[in-house]
Amino acid sequence: MALKKSTTEVGNEDSLSAQKAKQLFKHDSRPKKENKVLTTFSIEPSFKRELEEMFSGMGLGWAAGIRFALKEFTKKYSE
């Protein structure tokens, strides 16, 4: 004769694991990412080509290169 599993024990395990999961994910320790702001500016096409070549040499695209350059500028001149 086979024994039946008690459904109350399984239900308690699920509720315990659900409670642990809720407790774990309730406190999000990661800081939320800020949304990016679209910014426009005008530069000469030849200067843009120079910057694009420099950024591609660094393995960066146009937008990532501009963000990198602005971060470096603020580091250098904020001190």
N, CA, C and O atoms as a Tripos MOL2 file, in Angstrom:
@<TRIPOS>MOLECULE
protein
  316   315    79     0     0
PROTEIN
NO_CHARGES

@<TRIPOS>ATOM
      1 N           0.8470   -1.1780    0.0000 N.3       1 MET1
      2 CA          0.0000    0.0000    0.0000 C.3       1 MET1
      3 C           0.8910    1.2390    0.0000 C.2       1 MET1
      4 O           1.8180    1.3450    0.8030 O.2       1 MET1
      5 N           0.6080    2.1600   -0.8910 N.am      2 ALA2
      6 CA          1.4050    3.3850   -1.0220 C.3       2 ALA2
      7 C           0.8740    4.4480   -0.0700 C.2       2 ALA2
      8 O          -0.3280    4.5590    0.1710 O.2       2 ALA2
      9 N           1.7980    5.2120    0.4520 N.am      3 LEU3
     10 CA          1.4100    6.3090    1.3390 C.3       3 LEU3
     11 C           1.1970    7.5730    0.5310 C.2       3 LEU3
     12 O           1.8970    7.8360   -0.4470 O.2       3 LEU3
     13 N           0.2200    8.3450    0.9600 N.am      4 LYS4
     14 CA         -0.0590    9.6120    0.3090 C.3       4 LYS4
     15 C           0.7830   10.7010    0.9500 C.2       4 LYS4
     16 O           0.9820   10.7150    2.1640 O.2       4 LYS4
     17 N           1.2730   11.6110    0.1240 N.am      5 LYS5
     18 CA          2.0000   12.7620    0.6700 C.3       5 LYS5
     19 C           1.0060   13.7010    1.3050 C.2       5 LYS5
     20 O          -0.1090   13.8950    0.8210 O.2       5 LYS5
     21 N           1.4360   14.2640    2.3790 N.am      6 SER6
     22 CA          0.5720   15.2460    3.0310 C.3       6 SER6
     23 C           0.7120   16.5700    2.2920 C.2       6 SER6
     24 O           1.8180   17.0990    2.1810 O.2       6 SER6
     25 N          -0.3820   17.1060    1.7920 N.am      7 THR7
     26 CA         -0.3420   18.3560    1.0340 C.3       7 THR7
     27 C          -0.1030   19.5510    1.9450 C.2       7 THR7
     28 O           0.3300   20.5990    1.4650 O.2       7 THR7
     29 N          -0.3640   19.4330    3.2210 N.am      8 THR8
     30 CA         -0.1410   20.5580    4.1290 C.3       8 THR8
     31 C           1.3480   20.8100    4.3090 C.2       8 THR8
     32 O           1.7640   21.9610    4.4370 O.2       8 THR8
     33 N           2.1630   19.7500    4.3210 N.am      9 GLU9
     34 CA          3.6040   19.9330    4.4570 C.3       9 GLU9
     35 C           4.1780   20.6190    3.2260 C.2       9 GLU9
     36 O           5.0080   21.5200    3.3490 O.2       9 GLU9
     37 N           3.7450   20.2010    2.0400 N.am     10 VAL10
     38 CA          4.2330   20.7990    0.8020 C.3      10 VAL10
     39 C           3.7990   22.2570    0.7380 C.2      10 VAL10
     40 O           4.5660   23.1210    0.3120 O.2      10 VAL10
     41 N           2.5970   22.5210    1.1520 N.am     11 GLY11
     42 CA          2.1010   23.8940    1.1610 C.3      11 GLY11
     43 C           2.9230   24.7700    2.0800 C.2      11 GLY11
     44 O           3.2030   25.9220    1.7480 O.2      11 GLY11
     45 N           3.3190   24.2430    3.2410 N.am     12 ASN12
     46 CA          4.1480   25.0090    4.1610 C.3      12 ASN12
     47 C           5.5230   25.2780    3.5710 C.2      12 ASN12
     48 O           6.0670   26.3720    3.7270 O.2      12 ASN12
     49 N           6.0950   24.2660    2.8820 N.am     13 GLU13
     50 CA          7.4040   24.4660    2.2590 C.3      13 GLU13
     51 C           7.3320   25.5490    1.1990 C.2      13 GLU13
     52 O           8.2170   26.4000    1.1130 O.2      13 GLU13
     53 N           6.2860   25.5220    0.3980 N.am     14 ASP14
     54 CA          6.1370   26.5370   -0.6440 C.3      14 ASP14
     55 C           5.9780   27.9130   -0.0180 C.2      14 ASP14
     56 O           6.5650   28.8880   -0.4870 O.2      14 ASP14
     57 N           5.1980   27.9870    1.0230 N.am     15 SER15
     58 CA          4.9810   29.2910    1.6350 C.3      15 SER15
     59 C           6.2590   29.7830    2.3140 C.2      15 SER15
     60 O           6.5390   30.9820    2.3090 O.2      15 SER15
     61 N           7.0410   28.8610    2.9010 N.am     16 LEU16
     62 CA          8.3100   29.2690    3.5030 C.3      16 LEU16
     63 C           9.2720   29.7690    2.4370 C.2      16 LEU16
     64 O           9.9170   30.8020    2.6160 O.2      16 LEU16
     65 N           9.3710   29.0400    1.3260 N.am     17 SER17
     66 CA         10.2730   29.4800    0.2660 C.3      17 SER17
     67 C           9.7690   30.7730   -0.3660 C.2      17 SER17
     68 O          10.5600   31.6350   -0.7480 O.2      17 SER17
     69 N           8.4640   30.9020   -0.4740 N.am     18 ALA18
     70 CA          7.9080   32.1440   -1.0150 C.3      18 ALA18
     71 C           8.2000   33.3130   -0.0820 C.2      18 ALA18
     72 O           8.5190   34.4110   -0.5380 O.2      18 ALA18
     73 N           8.0930   33.0790    1.2160 N.am     19 GLN19
     74 CA          8.4070   34.1300    2.1840 C.3      19 GLN19
     75 C           9.8710   34.5210    2.1220 C.2      19 GLN19
     76 O          10.2090   35.7030    2.1800 O.2      19 GLN19
     77 N          10.7470   33.5160    2.0030 N.am     20 LYS20
     78 CA         12.1820   33.8010    1.9040 C.3      20 LYS20
     79 C          12.4900   34.5900    0.6390 C.2      20 LYS20
     80 O          13.2840   35.5290    0.6660 O.2      20 LYS20
     81 N          11.8570   34.2050   -0.4740 N.am     21 ALA21
     82 CA         12.0760   34.9090   -1.7310 C.3      21 ALA21
     83 C          11.5990   36.3540   -1.6380 C.2      21 ALA21
     84 O          12.2770   37.2760   -2.0910 O.2      21 ALA21
     85 N          10.4330   36.5360   -1.0490 N.am     22 LYS22
     86 CA          9.9210   37.9030   -0.8880 C.3      22 LYS22
     87 C          10.8500   38.7270   -0.0170 C.2      22 LYS22
     88 O          11.1210   39.8900   -0.3140 O.2      22 LYS22
     89 N          11.3390   38.1250    1.0590 N.am     23 GLN23
     90 CA         12.2420   38.8390    1.9590 C.3      23 GLN23
     91 C          13.5550   39.1770    1.2530 C.2      23 GLN23
     92 O          14.1040   40.2630    1.4430 O.2      23 GLN23
     93 N          14.0550   38.2490    0.4390 N.am     24 LEU24
     94 CA         15.3060   38.4560   -0.2640 C.3      24 LEU24
     95 C          15.1940   39.5730   -1.2890 C.2      24 LEU24
     96 O          16.0800   40.4220   -1.3930 O.2      24 LEU24
     97 N          14.1000   39.5700   -2.0450 N.am     25 PHE25
     98 CA         13.9650   40.5350   -3.1270 C.3      25 PHE25
     99 C          13.2420   41.8090   -2.7060 C.2      25 PHE25
    100 O          13.1160   42.7410   -3.5000 O.2      25 PHE25
    101 N          12.7720   41.8540   -1.4720 N.am     26 LYS26
    102 CA         12.0880   43.0500   -0.9890 C.3      26 LYS26
    103 C          13.0620   44.2080   -0.8920 C.2      26 LYS26
    104 O          12.7150   45.3380   -1.2350 O.2      26 LYS26
    105 N          14.2660   43.9470   -0.4330 N.am     27 HIS27
    106 CA         15.2750   44.9850   -0.2640 C.3      27 HIS27
    107 C          16.2120   44.9430   -1.4620 C.2      27 HIS27
    108 O          17.1310   44.1250   -1.5090 O.2      27 HIS27
    109 N          15.9800   45.8200   -2.4240 N.am     28 ASP28
    110 CA         16.8250   45.8710   -3.6190 C.3      28 ASP28
    111 C          18.0440   46.7200   -3.2840 C.2      28 ASP28
    112 O          17.9440   47.9400   -3.1510 O.2      28 ASP28
    113 N          19.2010   46.0630   -3.1480 N.am     29 SER29
    114 CA         20.4060   46.7640   -2.7440 C.3      29 SER29
    115 C          21.0670   47.4980   -3.9030 C.2      29 SER29
    116 O          21.9010   48.3760   -3.6850 O.2      29 SER29
    117 N          20.7020   47.1470   -5.1280 N.am     30 ARG30
    118 CA         21.2960   47.8210   -6.2770 C.3      30 ARG30
    119 C          20.6930   49.2100   -6.4460 C.2      30 ARG30
    120 O          19.4790   49.3810   -6.3350 O.2      30 ARG30
    121 N          21.5380   50.2000   -6.7140 N.am     31 PRO31
    122 CA         20.9790   51.5190   -6.9770 C.3      31 PRO31
    123 C          20.2780   51.5220   -8.3360 C.2      31 PRO31
    124 O          20.7240   50.8720   -9.2810 O.2      31 PRO31
    125 N          19.2070   52.2430   -8.4130 N.am     32 LYS32
    126 CA         18.4520   52.3180   -9.6560 C.3      32 LYS32
    127 C          19.2490   53.1300  -10.6720 C.2      32 LYS32
    128 O          19.8920   54.1220  -10.3280 O.2      32 LYS32
    129 N          19.1970   52.6900  -11.9370 N.am     33 LYS33
    130 CA         19.8880   53.4110  -12.9950 C.3      33 LYS33
    131 C          19.0840   54.6430  -13.3680 C.2      33 LYS33
    132 O          17.8540   54.6260  -13.3980 O.2      33 LYS33
    133 N          19.8160   55.7120  -13.6520 N.am     34 GLU34
    134 CA         19.1530   56.9160  -14.1230 C.3      34 GLU34
    135 C          18.8830   56.7720  -15.6150 C.2      34 GLU34
    136 O          19.6290   56.1080  -16.3340 O.2      34 GLU34
    137 N          17.8240   57.3940  -16.0570 N.am     35 ASN35
    138 CA         17.5590   57.4390  -17.4880 C.3      35 ASN35
    139 C          18.5300   58.4100  -18.1260 C.2      35 ASN35
    140 O          18.9480   59.3810  -17.4950 O.2      35 ASN35
    141 N          18.8890   58.1550  -19.3700 N.am     36 LYS36
    142 CA         19.7930   59.0430  -20.0850 C.3      36 LYS36
    143 C          18.9900   60.1860  -20.7000 C.2      36 LYS36
    144 O          17.8130   60.0360  -21.0290 O.2      36 LYS36
    145 N          19.6570   61.3300  -20.8460 N.am     37 VAL37
    146 CA         19.0360   62.5080  -21.4330 C.3      37 VAL37
    147 C          19.6540   62.7190  -22.8050 C.2      37 VAL37
    148 O          20.8770   62.7280  -22.9420 O.2      37 VAL37
    149 N          18.8250   62.8880  -23.8110 N.am     38 LEU38
    150 CA         19.3080   63.1340  -25.1590 C.3      38 LEU38
    151 C          19.7910   64.5710  -25.2460 C.2      38 LEU38
    152 O          19.0460   65.5070  -24.9560 O.2      38 LEU38
    153 N          21.0460   64.7390  -25.6470 N.am     39 THR39
    154 CA         21.6430   66.0620  -25.7390 C.3      39 THR39
    155 C          22.1570   66.2710  -27.1470 C.2      39 THR39
    156 O          22.7270   65.3570  -27.7440 O.2      39 THR39
    157 N          21.9640   67.4490  -27.6770 N.am     40 THR40
    158 CA         22.4640   67.7470  -29.0180 C.3      40 THR40
    159 C          23.4400   68.9020  -28.9550 C.2      40 THR40
    160 O          23.3210   69.7910  -28.1120 O.2      40 THR40
    161 N          24.4110   68.8770  -29.8620 N.am     41 PHE41
    162 CA         25.3580   69.9730  -30.0000 C.3      41 PHE41
    163 C          25.8930   69.9390  -31.4200 C.2      41 PHE41
    164 O          25.7470   68.9420  -32.1260 O.2      41 PHE41
    165 N          26.5060   71.0240  -31.8290 N.am     42 SER42
    166 CA         27.0110   71.1260  -33.1960 C.3      42 SER42
    167 C          28.5280   71.2170  -33.1960 C.2      42 SER42
    168 O          29.1160   71.9790  -32.4290 O.2      42 SER42
    169 N          29.1600   70.4280  -34.0690 N.am     43 ILE43
    170 CA         30.6060   70.4990  -34.2690 C.3      43 ILE43
    171 C          30.8850   70.3650  -35.7590 C.2      43 ILE43
    172 O          30.0240   69.9410  -36.5300 O.2      43 ILE43
    173 N          32.0910   70.7300  -36.1490 N.am     44 GLU44
    174 CA         32.4840   70.6230  -37.5460 C.3      44 GLU44
    175 C          32.5920   69.1410  -37.9270 C.2      44 GLU44
    176 O          33.0190   68.3230  -37.1120 O.2      44 GLU44
    177 N          32.2110   68.7970  -39.1490 N.am     45 PRO45
    178 CA         32.2940   67.3970  -39.5800 C.3      45 PRO45
    179 C          33.7120   66.8300  -39.5080 C.2      45 PRO45
    180 O          33.8870   65.6580  -39.1730 O.2      45 PRO45
    181 N          34.7190   67.6370  -39.8150 N.am     46 SER46
    182 CA         36.0920   67.1330  -39.7670 C.3      46 SER46
    183 C          36.4990   66.7980  -38.3290 C.2      46 SER46
    184 O          37.1820   65.8020  -38.0910 O.2      46 SER46
    185 N          36.0800   67.6280  -37.3790 N.am     47 PHE47
    186 CA         36.3980   67.3700  -35.9750 C.3      47 PHE47
    187 C          35.6660   66.1220  -35.4870 C.2      47 PHE47
    188 O          36.2120   65.3440  -34.7060 O.2      47 PHE47
    189 N          34.4320   65.9330  -35.9500 N.am     48 LYS48
    190 CA         33.6780   64.7400  -35.5690 C.3      48 LYS48
    191 C          34.3760   63.4900  -36.1000 C.2      48 LYS48
    192 O          34.4690   62.4880  -35.3900 O.2      48 LYS48
    193 N          34.8700   63.5370  -37.3450 N.am     49 ARG49
    194 CA         35.5860   62.3930  -37.9020 C.3      49 ARG49
    195 C          36.8220   62.0700  -37.0790 C.2      49 ARG49
    196 O          37.1130   60.9000  -36.8300 O.2      49 ARG49
    197 N          37.5580   63.1030  -36.6500 N.am     50 GLU50
    198 CA         38.7390   62.8840  -35.8060 C.3      50 GLU50
    199 C          38.3540   62.1960  -34.4980 C.2      50 GLU50
    200 O          39.0030   61.2440  -34.0660 O.2      50 GLU50
    201 N          37.2970   62.6930  -33.8850 N.am     51 LEU51
    202 CA         36.8390   62.0950  -32.6250 C.3      51 LEU51
    203 C          36.3810   60.6610  -32.8280 C.2      51 LEU51
    204 O          36.6980   59.7880  -32.0200 O.2      51 LEU51
    205 N          35.6320   60.4080  -33.9070 N.am     52 GLU52
    206 CA         35.1690   59.0480  -34.1900 C.3      52 GLU52
    207 C          36.3410   58.0910  -34.3810 C.2      52 GLU52
    208 O          36.2960   56.9560  -33.9060 O.2      52 GLU52
    209 N          37.3880   58.5400  -35.0720 N.am     53 GLU53
    210 CA         38.5660   57.7000  -35.2660 C.3      53 GLU53
    211 C          39.2560   57.4170  -33.9400 C.2      53 GLU53
    212 O          39.6740   56.2890  -33.6810 O.2      53 GLU53
    213 N          39.3740   58.4480  -33.0940 N.am     54 MET54
    214 CA         40.0080   58.2660  -31.7910 C.3      54 MET54
    215 C          39.1790   57.3050  -30.9290 C.2      54 MET54
    216 O          39.7320   56.4050  -30.2970 O.2      54 MET54
    217 N          37.8680   57.4940  -30.9050 N.am     55 PHE55
    218 CA         36.9970   56.6250  -30.1120 C.3      55 PHE55
    219 C          37.0360   55.1900  -30.6200 C.2      55 PHE55
    220 O          37.0660   54.2550  -29.8200 O.2      55 PHE55
    221 N          37.0360   55.0020  -31.9400 N.am     56 SER56
    222 CA         37.0650   53.6340  -32.4770 C.3      56 SER56
    223 C          38.3890   52.9580  -32.1400 C.2      56 SER56
    224 O          38.4310   51.7440  -31.9360 O.2      56 SER56
    225 N          39.4710   53.7340  -32.0790 N.am     57 GLY57
    226 CA         40.7510   53.1870  -31.6460 C.3      57 GLY57
    227 C          40.7190   52.7250  -30.2030 C.2      57 GLY57
    228 O          41.4730   51.8340  -29.8130 O.2      57 GLY57
    229 N          39.8470   53.3300  -29.4110 N.am     58 MET58
    230 CA         39.6840   52.9510  -28.0100 C.3      58 MET58
    231 C          38.6310   51.8590  -27.8480 C.2      58 MET58
    232 O          38.4040   51.3630  -26.7450 O.2      58 MET58
    233 N          37.9880   51.4890  -28.9610 N.am     59 GLY59
    234 CA         36.9500   50.4640  -28.9070 C.3      59 GLY59
    235 C          35.6060   51.0160  -28.4790 C.2      59 GLY59
    236 O          34.7620   50.2790  -27.9690 O.2      59 GLY59
    237 N          35.4000   52.3180  -28.6840 N.am     60 LEU60
    238 CA         34.1500   52.9620  -28.2830 C.3      60 LEU60
    239 C          33.4150   53.4930  -29.5030 C.2      60 LEU60
    240 O          34.0280   53.8740  -30.5010 O.2      60 LEU60
    241 N          32.1040   53.5120  -29.4080 N.am     61 GLY61
    242 CA         31.2930   54.1570  -30.4240 C.3      61 GLY61
    243 C          31.2120   55.6520  -30.1480 C.2      61 GLY61
    244 O          31.8090   56.1510  -29.1940 O.2      61 GLY61
    245 N          30.4790   56.3510  -30.9810 N.am     62 TRP62
    246 CA         30.3780   57.8030  -30.8480 C.3      62 TRP62
    247 C          29.8090   58.2190  -29.4880 C.2      62 TRP62
    248 O          30.4330   59.0040  -28.7740 O.2      62 TRP62
    249 N          28.6520   57.7100  -29.1310 N.am     63 ALA63
    250 CA         27.9940   58.1270  -27.8850 C.3      63 ALA63
    251 C          28.8110   57.7140  -26.6560 C.2      63 ALA63
    252 O          28.9610   58.4970  -25.7190 O.2      63 ALA63
    253 N          29.3370   56.4920  -26.6610 N.am     64 ALA64
    254 CA         30.1390   56.0310  -25.5240 C.3      64 ALA64
    255 C          31.4190   56.8590  -25.4060 C.2      64 ALA64
    256 O          31.8660   57.1590  -24.2990 O.2      64 ALA64
    257 N          32.0060   57.2270  -26.5450 N.am     65 GLY65
    258 CA         33.2060   58.0600  -26.5290 C.3      65 GLY65
    259 C          32.9390   59.4400  -25.9670 C.2      65 GLY65
    260 O          33.7410   59.9650  -25.1940 O.2      65 GLY65
    261 N          31.8240   60.0310  -26.3470 N.am     66 ILE66
    262 CA         31.4590   61.3530  -25.8250 C.3      66 ILE66
    263 C          31.2140   61.2690  -24.3210 C.2      66 ILE66
    264 O          31.6620   62.1400  -23.5750 O.2      66 ILE66
    265 N          30.5060   60.2250  -23.8640 N.am     67 ARG67
    266 CA         30.2810   60.0780  -22.4200 C.3      67 ARG67
    267 C          31.6040   59.9160  -21.6810 C.2      67 ARG67
    268 O          31.8080   60.5090  -20.6220 O.2      67 ARG67
    269 N          32.5090   59.1040  -22.2500 N.am     68 PHE68
    270 CA         33.8280   58.9050  -21.6470 C.3      68 PHE68
    271 C          34.5860   60.2300  -21.5730 C.2      68 PHE68
    272 O          35.1550   60.5650  -20.5350 O.2      68 PHE68
    273 N          34.5930   60.9750  -22.6660 N.am     69 ALA69
    274 CA         35.3150   62.2470  -22.7040 C.3      69 ALA69
    275 C          34.7460   63.2340  -21.6830 C.2      69 ALA69
    276 O          35.5020   63.9420  -21.0170 O.2      69 ALA69
    277 N          33.4440   63.2820  -21.5600 N.am     70 LEU70
    278 CA         32.8330   64.1990  -20.5870 C.3      70 LEU70
    279 C          33.1620   63.7910  -19.1570 C.2      70 LEU70
    280 O          33.4190   64.6510  -18.3140 O.2      70 LEU70
    281 N          33.1560   62.4840  -18.8710 N.am     71 LYS71
    282 CA         33.5140   62.0180  -17.5270 C.3      71 LYS71
    283 C          34.9540   62.3580  -17.2000 C.2      71 LYS71
    284 O          35.2510   62.8040  -16.0920 O.2      71 LYS71
    285 N          35.8720   62.1460  -18.1730 N.am     72 GLU72
    286 CA         37.2820   62.4740  -17.9560 C.3      72 GLU72
    287 C          37.4680   63.9740  -17.7540 C.2      72 GLU72
    288 O          38.2660   64.3970  -16.9170 O.2      72 GLU72
    289 N          36.7370   64.7730  -18.5150 N.am     73 PHE73
    290 CA         36.8050   66.2280  -18.3800 C.3      73 PHE73
    291 C          36.3730   66.6700  -16.9830 C.2      73 PHE73
    292 O          37.0210   67.5100  -16.3590 O.2      73 PHE73
    293 N          35.2680   66.0940  -16.5000 N.am     74 THR74
    294 CA         34.8010   66.4860  -15.1640 C.3      74 THR74
    295 C          35.7610   66.0150  -14.0850 C.2      74 THR74
    296 O          35.9390   66.7130  -13.0870 O.2      74 THR74
    297 N          36.3880   64.8470  -14.2510 N.am     75 LYS75
    298 CA         37.3740   64.3880  -13.2740 C.3      75 LYS75
    299 C          38.5640   65.3480  -13.2210 C.2      75 LYS75
    300 O          39.0440   65.7040  -12.1450 O.2      75 LYS75
    301 N          39.0290   65.7590  -14.4040 N.am     76 LYS76
    302 CA         40.2220   66.5970  -14.4840 C.3      76 LYS76
    303 C          39.9760   67.9980  -13.9240 C.2      76 LYS76
    304 O          40.8220   68.5430  -13.2140 O.2      76 LYS76
    305 N          38.8350   68.5720  -14.2380 N.am     77 TYR77
    306 CA         38.5910   69.9780  -13.8890 C.3      77 TYR77
    307 C          37.7420   70.1760  -12.6470 C.2      77 TYR77
    308 O          37.5100   71.3160  -12.2440 O.2      77 TYR77
    309 N          37.2740   69.1050  -12.0310 N.am     78 SER78
    310 CA         36.5100   69.2830  -10.7890 C.3      78 SER78
    311 C          37.4200   69.4350   -9.5790 C.2      78 SER78
    312 O          36.9690   69.8760   -8.5220 O.2      78 SER78
    313 N          38.6960   69.0780   -9.7150 N.am     79 GLU79
    314 CA         39.6290   69.1480   -8.5920 C.3      79 GLU79
    315 C          40.2110   70.5210   -8.4090 C.2      79 GLU79
    316 O          41.0140   70.7350   -7.5010 O.2      79 GLU79
@<TRIPOS>BOND
     1     1     2 1
     2     2     3 1
     3     3     4 2
     4     3     5 am
     5     5     6 1
     6     6     7 1
     7     7     8 2
     8     7     9 am
     9     9    10 1
    10    10    11 1
    11    11    12 2
    12    11    13 am
    13    13    14 1
    14    14    15 1
    15    15    16 2
    16    15    17 am
    17    17    18 1
    18    18    19 1
    19    19    20 2
    20    19    21 am
    21    21    22 1
    22    22    23 1
    23    23    24 2
    24    23    25 am
    25    25    26 1
    26    26    27 1
    27    27    28 2
    28    27    29 am
    29    29    30 1
    30    30    31 1
    31    31    32 2
    32    31    33 am
    33    33    34 1
    34    34    35 1
    35    35    36 2
    36    35    37 am
    37    37    38 1
    38    38    39 1
    39    39    40 2
    40    39    41 am
    41    41    42 1
    42    42    43 1
    43    43    44 2
    44    43    45 am
    45    45    46 1
    46    46    47 1
    47    47    48 2
    48    47    49 am
    49    49    50 1
    50    50    51 1
    51    51    52 2
    52    51    53 am
    53    53    54 1
    54    54    55 1
    55    55    56 2
    56    55    57 am
    57    57    58 1
    58    58    59 1
    59    59    60 2
    60    59    61 am
    61    61    62 1
    62    62    63 1
    63    63    64 2
    64    63    65 am
    65    65    66 1
    66    66    67 1
    67    67    68 2
    68    67    69 am
    69    69    70 1
    70    70    71 1
    71    71    72 2
    72    71    73 am
    73    73    74 1
    74    74    75 1
    75    75    76 2
    76    75    77 am
    77    77    78 1
    78    78    79 1
    79    79    80 2
    80    79    81 am
    81    81    82 1
    82    82    83 1
    83    83    84 2
    84    83    85 am
    85    85    86 1
    86    86    87 1
    87    87    88 2
    88    87    89 am
    89    89    90 1
    90    90    91 1
    91    91    92 2
    92    91    93 am
    93    93    94 1
    94    94    95 1
    95    95    96 2
    96    95    97 am
    97    97    98 1
    98    98    99 1
    99    99   100 2
   100    99   101 am
   101   101   102 1
   102   102   103 1
   103   103   104 2
   104   103   105 am
   105   105   106 1
   106   106   107 1
   107   107   108 2
   108   107   109 am
   109   109   110 1
   110   110   111 1
   111   111   112 2
   112   111   113 am
   113   113   114 1
   114   114   115 1
   115   115   116 2
   116   115   117 am
   117   117   118 1
   118   118   119 1
   119   119   120 2
   120   119   121 am
   121   121   122 1
   122   122   123 1
   123   123   124 2
   124   123   125 am
   125   125   126 1
   126   126   127 1
   127   127   128 2
   128   127   129 am
   129   129   130 1
   130   130   131 1
   131   131   132 2
   132   131   133 am
   133   133   134 1
   134   134   135 1
   135   135   136 2
   136   135   137 am
   137   137   138 1
   138   138   139 1
   139   139   140 2
   140   139   141 am
   141   141   142 1
   142   142   143 1
   143   143   144 2
   144   143   145 am
   145   145   146 1
   146   146   147 1
   147   147   148 2
   148   147   149 am
   149   149   150 1
   150   150   151 1
   151   151   152 2
   152   151   153 am
   153   153   154 1
   154   154   155 1
   155   155   156 2
   156   155   157 am
   157   157   158 1
   158   158   159 1
   159   159   160 2
   160   159   161 am
   161   161   162 1
   162   162   163 1
   163   163   164 2
   164   163   165 am
   165   165   166 1
   166   166   167 1
   167   167   168 2
   168   167   169 am
   169   169   170 1
   170   170   171 1
   171   171   172 2
   172   171   173 am
   173   173   174 1
   174   174   175 1
   175   175   176 2
   176   175   177 am
   177   177   178 1
   178   178   179 1
   179   179   180 2
   180   179   181 am
   181   181   182 1
   182   182   183 1
   183   183   184 2
   184   183   185 am
   185   185   186 1
   186   186   187 1
   187   187   188 2
   188   187   189 am
   189   189   190 1
   190   190   191 1
   191   191   192 2
   192   191   193 am
   193   193   194 1
   194   194   195 1
   195   195   196 2
   196   195   197 am
   197   197   198 1
   198   198   199 1
   199   199   200 2
   200   199   201 am
   201   201   202 1
   202   202   203 1
   203   203   204 2
   204   203   205 am
   205   205   206 1
   206   206   207 1
   207   207   208 2
   208   207   209 am
   209   209   210 1
   210   210   211 1
   211   211   212 2
   212   211   213 am
   213   213   214 1
   214   214   215 1
   215   215   216 2
   216   215   217 am
   217   217   218 1
   218   218   219 1
   219   219   220 2
   220   219   221 am
   221   221   222 1
   222   222   223 1
   223   223   224 2
   224   223   225 am
   225   225   226 1
   226   226   227 1
   227   227   228 2
   228   227   229 am
   229   229   230 1
   230   230   231 1
   231   231   232 2
   232   231   233 am
   233   233   234 1
   234   234   235 1
   235   235   236 2
   236   235   237 am
   237   237   238 1
   238   238   239 1
   239   239   240 2
   240   239   241 am
   241   241   242 1
   242   242   243 1
   243   243   244 2
   244   243   245 am
   245   245   246 1
   246   246   247 1
   247   247   248 2
   248   247   249 am
   249   249   250 1
   250   250   251 1
   251   251   252 2
   252   251   253 am
   253   253   254 1
   254   254   255 1
   255   255   256 2
   256   255   257 am
   257   257   258 1
   258   258   259 1
   259   259   260 2
   260   259   261 am
   261   261   262 1
   262   262   263 1
   263   263   264 2
   264   263   265 am
   265   265   266 1
   266   266   267 1
   267   267   268 2
   268   267   269 am
   269   269   270 1
   270   270   271 1
   271   271   272 2
   272   271   273 am
   273   273   274 1
   274   274   275 1
   275   275   276 2
   276   275   277 am
   277   277   278 1
   278   278   279 1
   279   279   280 2
   280   279   281 am
   281   281   282 1
   282   282   283 1
   283   283   284 2
   284   283   285 am
   285   285   286 1
   286   286   287 1
   287   287   288 2
   288   287   289 am
   289   289   290 1
   290   290   291 1
   291   291   292 2
   292   291   293 am
   293   293   294 1
   294   294   295 1
   295   295   296 2
   296   295   297 am
   297   297   298 1
   298   298   299 1
   299   299   300 2
   300   299   301 am
   301   301   302 1
   302   302   303 1
   303   303   304 2
   304   303   305 am
   305   305   306 1
   306   306   307 1
   307   307   308 2
   308   307   309 am
   309   309   310 1
   310   310   311 1
   311   311   312 2
   312   311   313 am
   313   313   314 1
   314   314   315 1
   315   315   316 2
@<TRIPOS>SUBSTRUCTURE
     1 MET1         2 RESIDUE 1 A MET
     2 ALA2         6 RESIDUE 1 A ALA
     3 LEU3        10 RESIDUE 1 A LEU
     4 LYS4        14 RESIDUE 1 A LYS
     5 LYS5        18 RESIDUE 1 A LYS
     6 SER6        22 RESIDUE 1 A SER
     7 THR7        26 RESIDUE 1 A THR
     8 THR8        30 RESIDUE 1 A THR
     9 GLU9        34 RESIDUE 1 A GLU
    10 VAL10       38 RESIDUE 1 A VAL
    11 GLY11       42 RESIDUE 1 A GLY
    12 ASN12       46 RESIDUE 1 A ASN
    13 GLU13       50 RESIDUE 1 A GLU
    14 ASP14       54 RESIDUE 1 A ASP
    15 SER15       58 RESIDUE 1 A SER
    16 LEU16       62 RESIDUE 1 A LEU
    17 SER17       66 RESIDUE 1 A SER
    18 ALA18       70 RESIDUE 1 A ALA
    19 GLN19       74 RESIDUE 1 A GLN
    20 LYS20       78 RESIDUE 1 A LYS
    21 ALA21       82 RESIDUE 1 A ALA
    22 LYS22       86 RESIDUE 1 A LYS
    23 GLN23       90 RESIDUE 1 A GLN
    24 LEU24       94 RESIDUE 1 A LEU
    25 PHE25       98 RESIDUE 1 A PHE
    26 LYS26      102 RESIDUE 1 A LYS
    27 HIS27      106 RESIDUE 1 A HIS
    28 ASP28      110 RESIDUE 1 A ASP
    29 SER29      114 RESIDUE 1 A SER
    30 ARG30      118 RESIDUE 1 A ARG
    31 PRO31      122 RESIDUE 1 A PRO
    32 LYS32      126 RESIDUE 1 A LYS
    33 LYS33      130 RESIDUE 1 A LYS
    34 GLU34      134 RESIDUE 1 A GLU
    35 ASN35      138 RESIDUE 1 A ASN
    36 LYS36      142 RESIDUE 1 A LYS
    37 VAL37      146 RESIDUE 1 A VAL
    38 LEU38      150 RESIDUE 1 A LEU
    39 THR39      154 RESIDUE 1 A THR
    40 THR40      158 RESIDUE 1 A THR
    41 PHE41      162 RESIDUE 1 A PHE
    42 SER42      166 RESIDUE 1 A SER
    43 ILE43      170 RESIDUE 1 A ILE
    44 GLU44      174 RESIDUE 1 A GLU
    45 PRO45      178 RESIDUE 1 A PRO
    46 SER46      182 RESIDUE 1 A SER
    47 PHE47      186 RESIDUE 1 A PHE
    48 LYS48      190 RESIDUE 1 A LYS
    49 ARG49      194 RESIDUE 1 A ARG
    50 GLU50      198 RESIDUE 1 A GLU
    51 LEU51      202 RESIDUE 1 A LEU
    52 GLU52      206 RESIDUE 1 A GLU
    53 GLU53      210 RESIDUE 1 A GLU
    54 MET54      214 RESIDUE 1 A MET
    55 PHE55      218 RESIDUE 1 A PHE
    56 SER56      222 RESIDUE 1 A SER
    57 GLY57      226 RESIDUE 1 A GLY
    58 MET58      230 RESIDUE 1 A MET
    59 GLY59      234 RESIDUE 1 A GLY
    60 LEU60      238 RESIDUE 1 A LEU
    61 GLY61      242 RESIDUE 1 A GLY
    62 TRP62      246 RESIDUE 1 A TRP
    63 ALA63      250 RESIDUE 1 A ALA
    64 ALA64      254 RESIDUE 1 A ALA
    65 GLY65      258 RESIDUE 1 A GLY
    66 ILE66      262 RESIDUE 1 A ILE
    67 ARG67      266 RESIDUE 1 A ARG
    68 PHE68      270 RESIDUE 1 A PHE
    69 ALA69      274 RESIDUE 1 A ALA
    70 LEU70      278 RESIDUE 1 A LEU
    71 LYS71      282 RESIDUE 1 A LYS
    72 GLU72      286 RESIDUE 1 A GLU
    73 PHE73      290 RESIDUE 1 A PHE
    74 THR74      294 RESIDUE 1 A THR
    75 LYS75      298 RESIDUE 1 A LYS
    76 LYS76      302 RESIDUE 1 A LYS
    77 TYR77      306 RESIDUE 1 A TYR
    78 SER78      310 RESIDUE 1 A SER
    79 GLU79      314 RESIDUE 1 A GLU
